Amino acid sequence: MDSRPELTRDDLRELPSRVLRRGLPYKADLFVYDTADGPVVLKDYAAKRGIWRRLGVIGTGHEARALRALSGLDGVPRFRGRPDRFCVAMTLLEGRKARRRELEPGRAEAVTQRLDRMVAEMHARGVVHLDLKHRSNLLISEQDTPLVLDFESALCFNPACRLGRLLLRALGSIDRLAVLNWKRRLCPNTFSGPQMARATWLHHLGGLWVPRALLDGLFEIMARRPPSRRADDGT
């Protein structure tokens, strides 16, 4: 776990800062603060209005829980605090956009293999990202480490309990599909013709993947339920 103290609003007021991005009415404003431990990003909905501000409370809560659960995992921002309910602070990760033309085939394949292992570790810790397919949520470091950003949509489950494992398996399909899609984008040469056709088909039907994954999980839960007492009695 990160032993550094969590940042507060009072701490942030005393630090040099700059605007990284002014978000649209429904997106967070991003600020960078220069701390003694390195730059920190503050994702902040405090200036938003109405429902977007309320939704920001939910989103930053999801992100804070996910980052806490993933503490110490390479390629994920370190949680630095939740100064208030409208914002969340994390370390700044810098990298370049994941583009095939900027990666040699061998390097691209290594990046996607690392991403695959990274997603598996996230799921082992009980976290599903759910928005990994978005191009802005994956960067690549100078060392070719995949950097996963934006955990506002993420959900956390307890992998030690049966229901948690079933939900992780079902919703984890969304992340695994995203990894497959990144492989299709970055190193298509590693796919055979039928594999590429399947990957492309799954990409275009991605909108159906969420309900399908949920249904698969529900069917599995129902299949594993013990027979009811009424059925045992033969009545």
C-alpha positions in Angstrom: 0.0 0.0 0.0 1.1 3.6 -0.6 2.3 5.1 2.7 2.1 8.7 1.6 -0.6 10.8 3.3 -3.7 11.5 1.3 -4.0 15.0 -0.1 -6.6 17.5 1.2 -8.0 20.6 -0.4 -5.8 22.7 2.0 -2.7 20.8 0.8 -3.6 21.5 -2.8 -4.2 25.2 -2.2 -0.5 25.6 -1.2 0.9 23.7 -4.2 1.8 25.1 -7.7 -0.8 24.0 -10.2 -1.8 24.2 -13.8 -4.9 23.3 -15.8 -4.5 20.1 -17.8 -8.0 20.2 -19.3 -11.2 22.0 -18.9 -13.8 19.3 -19.3 -17.1 19.6 -21.1 -20.2 20.2 -18.9 -20.4 16.4 -18.2 -16.7 15.7 -17.9 -14.3 16.5 -15.1 -11.8 19.3 -15.0 -8.2 18.1 -14.7 -5.6 19.9 -12.8 -1.9 19.0 -12.2 -0.3 19.8 -8.9 3.5 19.7 -8.3 4.1 17.8 -5.0 7.3 16.8 -3.4 6.6 13.3 -4.6 6.0 14.2 -8.2 3.1 15.6 -10.2 -0.5 14.7 -9.1 -3.6 14.9 -11.2 -6.9 16.1 -9.6 -10.0 15.0 -11.4 -12.6 17.5 -10.2 -16.4 17.9 -10.8 -16.8 20.7 -8.2 -17.5 23.4 -10.9 -20.0 21.3 -12.8 -23.8 21.8 -12.5 -26.8 19.8 -11.7 -26.9 16.1 -12.5 -23.3 16.1 -13.9 -22.0 17.2 -10.5 -24.0 14.4 -8.8 -22.8 11.9 -11.3 -19.3 13.1 -10.8 -19.6 12.1 -7.1 -20.4 8.6 -8.1 -17.7 8.4 -10.8 -14.9 9.7 -8.5 -16.1 7.3 -5.8 -15.7 4.4 -8.3 -12.3 5.6 -9.3 -11.1 6.0 -5.7 -12.2 2.5 -4.8 -10.6 1.0 -7.9 -7.2 2.8 -7.4 -7.1 1.8 -3.8 -7.6 -1.9 -4.8 -5.0 -1.7 -7.5 -2.3 0.0 -5.3 1.2 -1.0 -6.4 0.1 -2.4 -9.8 2.5 -1.1 -12.6 0.7 0.9 -15.2 -2.1 2.2 -13.0 -2.1 5.7 -11.3 -1.4 5.7 -7.6 -4.3 6.9 -5.4 -3.3 10.1 -3.6 -6.6 11.0 -1.9 -10.1 12.2 -2.2 -10.0 15.8 -1.0 -13.8 16.0 -1.1 -16.6 14.0 -2.7 -16.4 15.9 -6.0 -12.8 14.9 -6.8 -10.1 12.3 -6.7 -6.3 12.8 -6.8 -3.8 10.4 -8.4 -0.3 10.3 -9.7 0.3 11.6 -13.2 1.2 8.9 -15.7 2.7 10.2 -19.0 2.9 8.3 -22.2 2.0 8.3 -25.8 -1.2 7.2 -27.5 -1.3 3.5 -28.5 -0.9 3.7 -32.3 0.3 0.8 -34.5 2.4 3.0 -36.7 4.6 4.0 -33.8 5.3 0.5 -32.7 7.4 -2.2 -34.3 5.5 -5.5 -34.6 7.5 -7.2 -31.9 7.0 -4.3 -29.5 3.3 -4.0 -30.2 2.9 -7.7 -29.4 4.8 -7.3 -26.2 2.6 -4.4 -25.2 -0.6 -6.3 -25.7 0.8 -9.3 -23.8 1.6 -7.0 -20.9 -1.9 -5.5 -21.1 -3.4 -9.0 -21.0 -1.5 -9.9 -17.9 -2.3 -6.5 -16.3 -6.1 -7.0 -16.9 -5.9 -10.5 -15.4 -4.2 -9.0 -12.3 -6.9 -6.3 -12.1 -9.6 -9.0 -12.1 -7.7 -11.0 -9.5 -7.9 -8.0 -7.3 -11.6 -7.6 -7.9 -11.6 -4.7 -10.3 -13.2 -4.5 -13.7 -12.5 -1.4 -15.8 -15.4 -1.6 -18.3 -14.2 1.2 -20.6 -10.8 -0.1 -21.7 -11.7 -0.1 -25.3 -11.7 3.7 -25.4 -8.6 5.0 -27.1 -7.9 7.7 -24.6 -7.8 5.2 -21.7 -4.7 3.5 -22.8 -1.2 5.1 -23.2 2.2 3.5 -23.6 5.2 4.5 -21.6 8.7 5.0 -22.9 9.5 1.5 -21.5 6.5 0.1 -23.5 4.5 -0.5 -20.4 0.7 -0.1 -21.0 -0.8 2.7 -18.9 -4.5 2.3 -18.0 -6.4 5.4 -17.1 -9.9 6.6 -16.2 -11.5 4.2 -13.7 -14.7 6.2 -13.3 -16.7 3.3 -14.9 -14.9 0.6 -12.9 -16.6 -1.7 -10.5 -15.1 -3.5 -7.5 -16.2 -6.9 -6.2 -14.9 -9.3 -3.6 -13.1 -12.2 -5.4 -13.2 -14.2 -2.2 -17.0 -14.7 -2.4 -18.9 -16.8 -5.0 -21.1 -14.0 -6.3 -18.1 -11.7 -6.6 -16.3 -14.3 -8.7 -19.3 -14.8 -10.9 -19.7 -11.1 -11.5 -16.0 -10.7 -12.2 -16.1 -13.5 -14.7 -19.2 -12.0 -16.4 -18.2 -8.3 -16.5 -14.5 -9.2 -17.0 -15.5 -10.4 -20.5 -15.9 -6.7 -21.4 -12.3 -6.0 -20.5 -11.1 -9.2 -22.2 -12.9 -8.1 -25.3 -11.2 -4.7 -25.1 -7.8 -6.4 -24.9 -8.7 -8.4 -28.0 -9.6 -5.2 -29.8 -6.3 -3.6 -28.8 -4.5 -6.7 -30.2 -6.5 -6.2 -33.4 -5.5 -2.6 -33.6 -1.8 -2.9 -32.7 -0.7 -6.2 -34.0 -3.1 -7.6 -36.5 -0.3 -9.7 -38.0 -0.6 -12.1 -35.0 -4.1 -13.1 -36.0 -5.0 -15.8 -38.5 -7.7 -14.9 -41.1 -10.5 -16.5 -39.1 -9.3 -15.0 -35.8 -9.2 -11.5 -37.4 -12.7 -12.0 -38.7 -13.9 -13.1 -35.2 -12.1 -10.1 -33.5 -13.6 -7.7 -36.0 -17.1 -9.2 -35.6 -16.8 -9.0 -31.8 -15.7 -5.4 -32.1 -18.7 -4.4 -34.2 -21.1 -6.2 -31.9 -19.4 -4.8 -28.8 -22.7 -3.1 -27.8 -24.3 -6.5 -27.3 -21.4 -7.8 -25.2 -22.5 -6.2 -21.9 -26.0 -7.7 -21.8 -24.6 -11.0 -23.1 -21.9 -11.1 -20.3 -24.5 -10.3 -17.7 -26.9 -12.9 -18.9 -24.0 -15.5 -19.0 -23.3 -14.7 -15.3 -27.0 -14.9 -14.3 -27.4 -18.2 -16.1 -24.4 -19.6 -14.3 -25.7 -18.4 -10.9 -29.1 -20.0 -11.7 -27.5 -23.2 -12.8 -25.5 -23.5 -9.6 -28.4 -22.8 -7.3 -29.2 -25.9 -5.1 -32.6 -27.5 -5.8 -35.4 -25.9 -3.9 -37.0 -27.7 -0.9 -40.2 -27.9 -2.8 -38.5 -29.8 -5.6 -36.8 -32.2 -3.1 -40.1 -33.1 -1.6 -41.4 -34.0 -5.0 -44.3 -31.6 -4.6 
